[in-house]
Amino acid sequence: MKRRTYNNVLKAVRLIQKKGYEKKESLEMAIKIFDEMELLNNGMSIEWRINQIVDKETWKREAELYKS
């Protein structure tokens, strides 16, 4: 089981913030990731899942492309 401890969540938030997301967004994303990983129980690490997140600028550009 992936333990969602305060320090682990803070570490995840910092990793997500490095990708350009605001603190509130990062916190929401981190909590979702911990919940997802616990449900999946696939043996992958939280860091692996966070690495799958694109940086915010890329996300914005791709979102604009799909609006058209």
Buried (B, 14 or more C-beta within 10 A) or exposed (E): EBEBEEEBBEBBBEBBBEBBBEEEBBBBBBBEBBEEBEEEEEEEEBEEBBEEBEEBEEBEEEEEEEEE
